[in-house]
Structure formats: C-alpha cells, structure tokens
Amino acid sequence: MPHRPKDRHHERPKPGPQSGAKPGATYAQVERRERFERARRESLQPGDDTAVLYGWHTVKAALENPARHIRKLLATENAARRLTEEKVSTPRPPDIVRPDAIAARLPADAVHQGLYVEADPLPAPPIEALSTDGIVLVLDQITDPHNVGAIFRSAAAFAATAIVTTARHSPDATGVLAKAASGALEHVPLIAIQNLARGLAALKQHGFLVIGLDSDGEEELACLPLRRPLALVLGAEGKGLRQLTKDTCDHVARLDLPGAIQSLNVSNATALALYVAHSRLNPK
C-alpha cells in the first residue's frame, strides 16, 4: 500500500513566540501555560465595586482626597520615593513591587507610572442636594472613557458642580476614564441616574436652566440669556442628543465656530461651552 503524506491542512501550527512557550514545547504545555496566564490575570482583577486608579496625577489626587477610601496601594521604588519627596501622605505604606506587577493588572497600553490603587467609589450627592450656584454637565450616552475623562478635566478646570450621566450607556469612573481625568474625579462628583429625561426634569424642578448643545441648535449659546444654576447637556459624537433629551431641555443651542470645520470632539466642545458659560455668568 503506497504511503500517503499527512494532510497538512489538519496539522496544528507550531507554538509561536507570542505564546511565551519555550522552543520545543508541546501543545499541551502551551495550552497549560496560556490557561495559567488567563487565570492569573483574572485573579488580579478587583470586584465590580472597586475603583481602579493608576498614573501619577490620578493616584496622587486620590491619596490627597480625604473622601476617598484606599483599599490597596502598589508602587514601584521610584514612585514611592517620589511620593515621599513630594510629601504625599498615604493611608498605609505602599506595597513595593516591580513595574510588571502593576502592568499585569492593567490593559496592555496603560501607562501606570509606577502607581496603582484600588479604592471605594466616591459617594454621589442626589440631584436635589446640588449647589444652585454653579454649572452642571449632563452627558447623554457618551460612552468613550477617554472623552468622559477629558470632560472631567474641563469640568474641574471650570469648577463645575457635578457631572450627571446615566447608569447604563456610560463608562464607570475607574480605569481608563480615571487616568484620562488626571485627578479630576476627586474634584467633580459623578451622579449616575437611571433615566436622563427624569433627571433633567429634577434639575429643572431644582431651579436649573437646562440647555442642550447640538450642532443643529436654533440659537447660539453665547447669545442666550444664561443664569445660575445652569445645566449643559451634551450628546455622543455622531448621534448627538436624543430627541427626548432635546424635548426636555429649555433650549437647544449650538456653538458657532469661525473656521472651515464646524464640529468639535465632544470633550473639546464641552471645554468651549464651559468657557462661554463661565464668561457670561462671571463678567469682568
């Protein structure tokens, strides 16, 4: 009987360098190694009720916030030395670890700068308890954590009272969002509500003037008669404000721009809207 060569289409490829296996490792060894790595990473993940914070500005701000309860603090030797040099007090001495011990707990592209914290989420005030002397931002299904983090930075820069968002269709105040916020989470409360239209109605009952921002708004924000307390409502890029959200607002306004491009990233639009509103409410 003639010899039949193996059907190479059914042969499994040799382990590649990406598997982390040693040269000559069997497939069973590679699979065990991969299962072990998956289990190790999963074991390092905190519970859903935990805020993960990393990066110098993010962790430093959390450590300096008396309202933030720190559960775990990991630091490299260099980062721990910097905390001491800058006189940043910690609730307990940090666990000194190598950089890869922190990296193992985070996404592959996370820049942790040698600091990692697990903490309790910050408490959120009810809408009825918000100060009536400032500006509140309301986010209508903005899901990109980088954008929301950048919005938090602008909100902190302009002393916004709070950010209101929905419990669903919005990122949690942890991880990537917290890193992008660069410490602003410690200065601007986040209020998560179940229904945005009802939340806007509650703001109006509390005396807020509610203005939605949309590129098709009939009025220019800078021309509206603004007053305190003020709520600015922003929608997701592309989709913008939902119709029910628009219908609930007192006004739907636009931001007029002098250049050829008339649209901005939502975080940039937020910064501009805050500048316009702050200038109008605080004339020199």
N, C-alpha and C positions, 0 to 999 in steps of 0.2 A: 504494500500500500504506500503510495507516494506521500512524502512528508508535506504537510500543509503549514505554511507560515502562519504565525499568530495574526489575528485581525487587530492591527494596531489602533483601530478606532475604539477598541474596547480596553486598551491599556490605560491605566491611570498615569497622569504626568508625574514626573519625579518631583519631590519636595523642592520648592524654590527657596531662595534666601529669605523671602518675606515671611516664611513660616517660623523662622527662628530656630529651625532644626539643625542639628549638626550634619555635616556631609555624611552620607551613607545611612541616615536614619530611616527606619521603616515607616510605612504609612501609619501603622498603629501608634508608633511613638509620636509622630507628628500630630495625629488627632488627639492623643492624650495631652500633649503639650498645649494645643490650642484650647481644649476644654479647660485645662488648668488655668490658662490666662484669662479666659472668659469668666470663670468662676472667681478668680482673684479680683478682677475689675469689679464684678458685681458685688462682691463682699465689701468693697471700699465705698460703694455708693451709699450716701446717707438716706434717711427716710424722706417721705414727701413733705413732712412738716419742718424740714430743715432748710435754712437759707445758706447756700454755699457762696462764699466770698473769697476772691483771690485778687492779687495785684496790690502794689504798694498803697496807692491812694484809697482804694476801696477798703482794704483791711485797716489801714490807719484811721480812717474816718469811723469805721465800726468800733474799733477799740476806744476811740475818744467819745463815743456816744453812750452816755450812762443808761439810756433806754434799751440798748442792745445787749442781750444776754448771750455771751460767748460759751459755746459748748466745747469746742476743740480749736486749738491754735497750733499750726505747724509752721516752722520757719527754718530756713537754711541758716548756717552760721553767719553768713554775711548779712542776711536780712535781720536776724536777731540783734546783731551788733548795731545795725542802723537804727533799729527801734530804741535801743539803749542810748545811742548818741543823740537822737532827736527827742529823748525824754518822753517817749510814748509809753504810758503805763499799760500793763496787761493784767487781766484778772488772775492769771497764773503764769508761771514761767512757760514759754512755748516749748513744745517738743521739737528738738533739733533733729532735722532729717536732711537727707540728700535731695537735690532738686528733682531727681527722677521719682522719688517717693511722693512728691506733690503732683508731678505730671501724670502719674498713674491714676490719679483721682479725677482728672480733668479731660476735656476734649483735646484732641491731638494738637490743635492750633492755639490753645490757650497760653497766654503769656502771664505767668503767675508771679514773676519777680521774687520768688523765694518765700511767698507768704500765702497761707491758706487758712480759712476759718470756716467752721460750721457753727451756726448760730440760730437762735429762735427768730422767726419772722417778727418784724416790728408791729406793734399794735396799731390799728387804724381807727381814727375817730369816726363817729357817724356823721352823715352829711349835716344833720341838724346842729352839730357842735362846731361846725367850721366858722372861722372868723369871717365877719362881714366887711372886713377892711382890706381885702386883697383880691387876687386873681386866682381862679381855679381852672385847671386844664382838664378837659374831658376827652377821652380817647375812644373813638368809635371803631372797634375791631382792628386796631393797629397791632399786628402780630409779630413783626420783626423785632427781636430783642435789642439789636443794635440801635434801631431807630428810637425805641422806647427809652433805652438808656441815654441816648443823646438828648431826648426830650427832657429827661430828668435833670441833666446838667443845665440846660437852659432854664428850666423851672427854678432850680436852686439859684442860678445867677440873677434872676429877676425876682427872687423872694416870693415865688408863687406859694399860695396857701396849701394846696394839695393837688394831686392828680387822681382823677376818678376814671376807672375803667371797668369793663365787665369781667366777671369771674371766668367766663368762657371767652374764647377767641381773643386771648391776650396772654402775653408771656408772664411767667412768675417772676417775682422780684428776687432773683437769685442768679448765680452763674454768669452767663454772657451778658445779660441785662445789667447786673450789678457792676461788672467790670466796665461796661460802656458808660455807666452812670458816674464812674470815677469818684465815688463817695457821696453823690447827691442823694442816694436813698436814705441817708441818715438825716437829711435836712428837709425833705419834702415827703409828707405822708402819702401813701398809696391806699386808696379806698376802692375795693373791688365790690361791685354790686351785681345783682342778678339780672336786672332789666334796665337798660340805658334810658329808655323813654321815661320810666318811672323815676329814675334817678334825676333826670333833668327836671321833671315836674317837682321833685322835692327841693331842688336848688331854687327853682322859681318861687316856691312857697316860702323859702327861707330868705327871699328878697333879692336873689341873684338876677342880673340881666344876662340872658343866655344867648350867645352869638355863635352860630356855626360858621366855619370857614370852608368855602368851596370856590373853585375857580369860576363857577357859573353864578356866583352870588350877584344879586341885583345891585348891591350897594358896596362901596369901598369902605374897608374897615376904618381907615383914617378919617372918613367923613361922618361916621356915625356918632351920635351923642352918647359917649361912653360914660359909665358911672360905676361906682363900687356898690355892692360886691359884683364882680364880673366873672362869668364863666365862658371860656373859649373852647369850642368843640371842634375837634379835628378828626378827619376820617383817614382810612387807609389809602396808601398810594394806589392809583388806578381806579379803585372803586369809589373813593371819596365817602361822603356822608350818605348813610342810608336814608331813604325817603321819610320814614317815620321820625328819624332823628331831625331832619330838616323841618318837618312839620311841627316838632315840639319846640324848636328854637324860637326866640323872639325875633331874631334877624338872621339872615344868611348873607354873609359878606365875603368879599374877595380881597386879595392883596394885589394891587396894581404894581407892576414892575416896569421900569423904563427900557429894559433891554429887549433883544430879539427873542429870548427864551422867557416864556411867561409862567412856567411851572417850576416848583422847587421840591426837593426832597422834603418829606413831611417834617423831619426834625429841623431842617433849615427854615421851613415855613413857620414852624412853631416859634423859633427864636425871633423871626421878624415880627410875627404877630404880637409876641410879648413886648418887644421893643416899642411898637406902635402904641399898644395899650398902655404901657407904663409911661410913655412920654405924654400921652393925653391925660392920664389920671394924675400925673405929677408934673405939671407945667412949672417951668423955672420962673 
